[in-house]
Amino acid sequence: MSFETSAEFMPEPFPDNVPVADLARISLAKLLDDDQDEAALLFEVCKTNGFCYLDLTTHPKGLELIKDAEEVHRASKEAFEKTPINAKREFKTRPPETGLLDTGYRETGCGDDGLPNKLEMFNISQAGLFSGTEDYKLPPFLAPHEDTFRDILRRANVVHNVILGTLERQLKLPSGTLTSIHKLTQRSGDFVRILNYPAPKDGKPLADPPTPPHRDAVSVAFLFTWQGGLQITAAPNEYRRIDTALEDEESWQFVRPLPGHVIMNLGDALHILTNGLLNSGKHRVVTPPGRQALHDRISVLLVARPEESTQMRTLPSPLLPPGNYLPTDMTAKEWGQEKVIRVLRLMDNAKH
């Protein structure tokens, strides 16, 4: 099935003269059909650079998710453009010592006019909407779209668990080992995050990336993005818990958005739970290339994290090396808090 991206989402074409990462394309429909070659390809991706395209065009579950992402893009664009900055800031994040950046508004960098000039984001908590464990309220500028956010979180959870179920079988894990700790109604820190990268006022790339190099504190992430900006490195994908290594600038390659596909990346949680067999993808976000830099860029991020009380210990698989990646027992929530605090420090440093 042929898909094209309308000018509503991609106002300028992606240029042909920038370095582009060569990522595998994996079919959601084939994974749902338990196609063994497709499952093996996914497994290989997750053991190497941790990034691929997931083709959503040949199955109703994928088509529904595409439609949801477009609706979230429209609703959020309106909220970003029409909501005064002080009203946005009233949508509070949880303190990093107690939360996982799963709800609230956050910004990075402000210009002389006091408005964000690098990044602003809305985070909407999956547990807040589905767990029934808190009185969760969206702010007035997002509340009219609650059903839209519920739809995309519900459908993303289904597709996340297609990935996790496939990895269970590839890892020779007991059925449900991963899917049972990634349920829609569990408290896990899952979210839908809408990111807005304002266009530089002079149209030139920002000197510092709006989102510096990092790995995600998640199990699996799906990124819907219609313009360029996401980059991964061609340098060896060597995981470090405290990652301060800087790759050569020449190693960074753009991930070209593909119509009808979502960009999937593996997160740190599965690296730890498999004692290093699976590898999370290191990435950053820079100013879009070419004439795309003249336009604001909105992306929709959907993540799956383990249920909060999950022990971050090596899973019971004969394929996994013995021992544990973390030196002490930690729950998913404790580990996630530690990881999120480090990422927030990176983002705060980027303000300067």
C-alpha positions as CSV (number, residue, x, y, z in Angstrom):
1,M,0.0,0.0,0.0
2,S,1.4,3.4,-1.0
3,F,1.3,6.2,1.5
4,E,2.2,9.9,1.1
5,T,2.6,12.5,3.8
6,S,0.5,15.6,3.2
7,A,1.9,19.2,3.5
8,E,-0.1,19.5,6.7
9,F,2.5,17.3,8.4
10,M,5.5,17.8,6.2
11,P,5.6,21.3,4.7
12,E,8.9,20.8,2.9
13,P,10.3,17.5,1.5
14,F,13.2,15.8,3.2
15,P,16.4,16.7,1.4
16,D,18.5,14.2,-0.6
17,N,21.9,15.6,0.3
18,V,22.3,14.6,4.0
19,P,23.6,11.4,5.5
20,V,20.8,9.0,6.2
21,A,20.8,5.8,8.4
22,D,19.9,2.6,6.6
23,L,17.3,1.0,8.9
24,A,15.5,-2.3,8.5
25,R,11.8,-2.2,7.7
26,I,9.7,-4.6,9.7
27,S,6.1,-5.5,8.9
28,L,3.6,-5.4,11.8
29,A,1.3,-7.6,9.8
30,K,4.0,-10.3,9.4
31,L,4.8,-10.2,13.2
32,L,1.1,-10.7,13.9
33,D,1.1,-13.7,11.5
34,D,4.1,-15.1,13.5
35,D,6.4,-14.9,10.4
36,Q,9.6,-16.5,11.6
37,D,11.9,-14.5,9.2
38,E,10.3,-11.2,10.3
39,A,10.7,-12.2,13.9
40,A,14.4,-13.1,13.4
41,L,14.9,-9.7,11.7
42,L,13.4,-7.9,14.7
43,F,15.6,-9.9,17.0
44,E,18.7,-9.0,15.1
45,V,17.8,-5.3,15.1
46,C,17.3,-5.4,18.9
47,K,20.7,-7.0,19.3
48,T,22.5,-4.4,17.3
49,N,21.6,-0.7,16.8
50,G,18.1,-1.0,18.4
51,F,16.4,1.1,15.7
52,C,14.1,0.1,12.8
53,Y,11.0,1.2,10.9
54,L,7.7,-0.6,11.7
55,D,5.5,-0.8,8.6
56,L,1.9,-0.1,9.8
57,T,0.3,0.0,6.4
58,T,-0.8,-3.6,5.8
59,H,-2.8,-4.3,9.0
60,P,-5.9,-2.6,10.5
61,K,-4.1,-2.2,13.9
62,G,-1.4,-0.3,12.2
63,L,-3.7,1.9,10.1
64,E,-5.6,2.8,13.3
65,L,-2.4,3.9,15.0
66,I,-1.4,6.1,12.1
67,K,-4.8,7.8,12.2
68,D,-4.5,8.3,16.0
69,A,-1.0,9.8,15.6
70,E,-2.3,12.3,13.0
71,E,-5.2,13.3,15.3
72,V,-2.8,13.8,18.3
73,H,-0.5,15.9,16.0
74,R,-3.5,18.2,15.1
75,A,-4.8,18.5,18.6
76,S,-1.3,19.3,20.0
77,K,-0.4,21.7,17.3
78,E,-3.4,23.8,18.3
79,A,-2.6,23.6,22.0
80,F,1.1,24.5,21.4
81,E,0.2,27.5,19.2
82,K,-2.9,28.9,21.0
83,T,-2.2,28.3,24.7
84,P,-0.3,31.1,26.6
85,I,3.0,30.0,28.0
86,N,1.9,30.6,31.6
87,A,-1.1,28.3,31.2
88,K,1.1,25.6,29.7
89,R,3.4,25.8,32.8
90,E,0.4,25.2,35.1
91,F,0.4,21.6,33.7
92,K,3.0,20.4,36.3
93,T,5.4,17.5,35.9
94,R,5.9,15.1,38.8
95,P,9.1,15.8,40.7
96,P,11.8,13.5,39.2
97,E,12.5,12.0,42.6
98,T,8.9,10.5,42.6
99,G,7.9,10.5,38.9
100,L,9.2,9.3,35.5
101,L,8.4,12.4,33.4
102,D,5.1,10.8,32.5
103,T,2.9,13.8,32.9
104,G,3.0,17.6,32.6
105,Y,4.6,20.3,30.5
106,R,8.3,20.9,30.1
107,E,10.4,23.3,28.0
108,T,14.1,23.5,27.1
109,G,15.6,26.9,26.3
110,C,13.8,30.2,26.0
111,G,14.5,33.3,23.8
112,D,14.5,36.9,24.8
113,D,10.7,36.9,24.4
114,G,10.4,34.2,27.2
115,L,9.1,31.6,24.7
116,P,10.6,28.2,24.2
117,N,13.2,28.2,21.4
118,K,14.5,24.7,21.5
119,L,11.9,22.3,22.7
120,E,8.6,22.1,24.6
121,M,6.5,19.0,25.3
122,F,3.3,17.7,26.8
123,N,3.4,14.4,28.6
124,I,0.1,12.5,29.2
125,S,0.2,9.7,31.7
126,Q,-1.1,6.2,30.6
127,A,-1.5,5.2,34.3
128,G,-3.3,8.5,35.0
129,L,-5.9,7.7,32.3
130,F,-6.2,3.9,32.7
131,S,-4.9,2.6,36.1
132,G,-7.7,3.9,38.2
133,T,-5.2,4.7,41.0
134,E,-5.3,8.5,40.9
135,D,-7.6,11.4,40.2
136,Y,-5.9,12.4,37.0
137,K,-7.0,15.6,35.2
138,L,-5.8,17.0,32.0
139,P,-5.5,20.8,31.8
140,P,-8.3,22.8,30.0
141,F,-6.3,23.1,26.8
142,L,-5.9,19.3,26.5
143,A,-9.0,18.0,28.2
144,P,-11.2,18.2,25.1
145,H,-8.9,15.7,23.4
146,E,-8.8,13.1,26.2
147,D,-10.5,10.5,24.1
148,T,-7.9,11.0,21.4
149,F,-5.1,10.4,23.9
150,R,-6.9,7.4,25.3
151,D,-7.3,5.9,21.8
152,I,-3.6,6.2,20.9
153,L,-2.4,4.9,24.3
154,R,-4.7,1.9,24.1
155,R,-3.7,1.0,20.5
156,A,0.0,1.6,21.1
157,N,-0.1,-0.7,24.1
158,V,-1.4,-3.5,21.8
159,V,1.3,-2.9,19.2
160,H,4.1,-2.6,21.9
161,N,3.0,-6.0,23.1
162,V,3.2,-7.4,19.6
163,I,6.9,-6.5,19.7
164,L,7.4,-7.7,23.3
165,G,5.6,-11.0,22.6
166,T,7.8,-11.6,19.5
167,L,10.9,-10.9,21.6
168,E,9.6,-13.4,24.3
169,R,9.6,-16.1,21.7
170,Q,12.9,-15.2,20.2
171,L,14.5,-15.2,23.7
172,K,12.9,-18.5,24.6
173,L,11.1,-16.9,27.6
174,P,8.0,-18.4,29.2
175,S,4.9,-16.9,27.5
176,G,3.9,-13.6,29.3
177,T,7.3,-12.9,30.8
178,L,7.4,-9.5,29.1
179,T,3.8,-8.8,28.1
180,S,2.5,-9.4,31.7
181,I,4.6,-6.5,32.9
182,H,3.5,-4.1,30.2
183,K,-0.3,-4.0,30.6
184,L,-2.4,-0.9,29.8
185,T,-3.8,-0.6,33.3
186,Q,-0.5,-1.0,35.3
187,R,1.4,1.8,36.8
188,S,4.6,1.9,34.8
189,G,5.4,5.5,33.8
190,D,4.1,5.0,30.2
191,F,3.0,8.1,28.3
192,V,2.2,9.7,25.1
193,R,4.6,12.6,24.7
194,I,4.1,15.3,22.1
195,L,7.2,17.3,21.3
196,N,7.4,20.6,19.6
197,Y,10.7,21.9,18.3
198,P,10.3,25.5,17.3
199,A,11.9,26.5,14.0
200,P,15.1,28.6,14.6
201,K,14.2,32.3,14.0
202,D,17.1,32.7,11.5
203,G,16.4,29.3,9.8
204,K,19.9,28.1,10.7
205,P,20.6,24.9,12.6
206,L,21.0,25.3,16.4
207,A,24.6,25.0,17.6
208,D,23.5,22.6,20.4
209,P,21.0,19.7,19.8
210,P,17.6,20.5,21.3
211,T,17.8,16.9,22.7
212,P,21.3,15.8,23.4
213,P,22.6,12.2,22.8
214,H,20.9,9.7,25.1
215,R,19.2,6.3,25.4
216,D,15.6,6.0,26.5
217,A,14.5,4.8,30.0
218,V,11.9,2.5,28.4
219,S,11.4,-1.0,27.1
220,V,10.2,0.0,23.6
221,A,9.5,3.4,22.0
222,F,7.5,4.4,18.9
223,L,8.2,7.7,17.3
224,F,5.8,9.3,14.8
225,T,7.6,12.1,13.1
226,W,6.9,13.7,9.8
227,Q,10.0,15.9,9.4
228,G,13.7,15.2,9.9
229,G,15.6,15.9,13.0
230,L,16.1,12.5,14.7
231,Q,19.7,11.2,14.3
232,I,21.4,8.0,15.3
233,T,25.1,7.3,15.4
234,A,27.0,5.0,13.1
235,A,29.6,4.6,15.9
236,P,29.8,1.2,17.7
237,N,26.7,0.9,19.9
238,E,28.4,0.2,23.2
239,Y,26.1,0.6,26.2
240,R,27.3,2.4,29.3
241,R,25.2,2.9,32.4
242,I,26.7,6.4,32.9
243,D,27.2,7.4,29.3
244,T,29.4,10.4,28.8
245,A,31.1,9.3,25.6
246,L,30.8,11.8,22.7
247,E,30.6,10.4,19.2
248,D,32.4,12.1,16.3
249,E,30.0,14.6,14.6
250,E,30.5,12.8,11.3
251,S,29.1,9.6,12.8
252,W,25.6,11.1,13.2
253,Q,23.0,10.2,10.5
254,F,19.4,11.4,10.0
255,V,16.5,9.0,10.2
256,R,14.4,9.8,7.2
257,P,10.6,9.7,8.1
258,L,8.8,7.2,6.0
259,P,5.1,7.6,5.3
260,G,3.0,4.8,6.9
261,H,5.9,3.8,9.2
262,V,6.7,4.5,12.8
263,I,10.3,4.6,14.0
264,M,10.8,1.9,16.7
265,N,13.7,1.9,19.1
266,L,14.6,-0.4,22.0
267,G,15.2,1.2,25.4
268,D,17.5,0.6,28.3
269,A,15.0,-1.5,30.3
270,L,15.3,-4.5,27.9
271,H,19.1,-4.1,27.8
272,I,19.1,-4.6,31.5
273,L,16.5,-7.4,31.7
274,T,18.5,-9.4,29.1
275,N,21.9,-8.7,30.7
276,G,23.1,-6.9,27.6
277,L,22.0,-9.2,24.9
278,L,19.5,-6.7,23.6
279,N,20.9,-3.2,22.9
280,S,19.2,0.1,23.3
281,G,19.6,2.7,20.6
282,K,21.5,5.9,21.2
283,H,20.1,9.0,19.5
284,R,19.7,12.8,19.5
285,V,17.5,15.4,17.9
286,V,18.9,18.3,15.9
287,T,17.4,21.0,13.7
288,P,15.6,19.5,10.7
289,P,17.7,19.4,7.5
290,G,17.3,21.7,4.5
291,R,14.2,23.8,4.2
292,Q,12.4,21.8,6.8
293,A,14.4,23.9,9.3
294,L,12.0,26.8,8.5
295,H,9.1,25.1,10.1
296,D,8.2,24.0,13.6
297,R,8.5,20.2,14.1
298,I,6.0,18.2,16.1
299,S,6.6,14.5,17.0
300,V,4.4,12.0,18.9
301,L,6.3,9.5,21.1
302,L,4.7,6.4,22.7
303,V,6.6,4.3,25.2
304,A,6.2,1.0,27.0
305,R,7.9,0.6,30.4
306,P,7.9,-2.3,32.9
307,E,5.4,-2.2,35.7
308,E,6.8,-0.2,38.6
309,S,7.5,-3.1,41.0
310,T,9.4,-5.2,38.3
311,Q,12.8,-6.3,39.6
312,M,15.5,-5.2,37.1
313,R,17.1,-8.6,37.1
314,T,18.1,-10.9,34.2
315,L,15.1,-12.8,32.8
316,P,15.0,-16.7,32.9
317,S,16.2,-17.5,29.4
318,P,18.9,-20.1,28.4
319,L,20.0,-17.5,25.8
320,L,21.0,-14.8,28.3
321,P,24.4,-14.6,29.9
322,P,24.6,-15.4,33.6
323,G,24.6,-12.6,36.2
324,N,22.9,-9.3,36.4
325,Y,23.6,-6.0,34.7
326,L,22.8,-3.9,37.8
327,P,24.9,-4.5,40.9
328,T,22.0,-4.2,43.3
329,D,18.3,-5.0,43.3
330,M,16.3,-2.2,41.9
331,T,12.7,-2.0,40.8
332,A,11.7,-0.6,37.5
333,K,10.5,2.6,39.2
334,E,13.7,3.1,41.1
335,W,15.9,2.5,38.1
336,G,13.7,4.7,35.9
337,Q,13.9,7.6,38.4
338,E,17.7,7.4,38.4
339,K,17.8,7.3,34.6
340,V,15.3,10.1,34.1
341,I,17.2,12.4,36.5
342,R,20.3,11.9,34.4
343,V,18.5,12.6,31.2
344,L,16.9,15.7,32.7
345,R,20.3,17.0,33.7
346,L,21.5,16.6,30.1
347,M,18.5,18.5,28.9
348,D,19.0,21.2,31.4
349,N,22.6,21.6,30.4
350,A,21.4,22.1,26.9
351,K,19.6,25.2,28.0
352,H,22.9,27.0,28.2
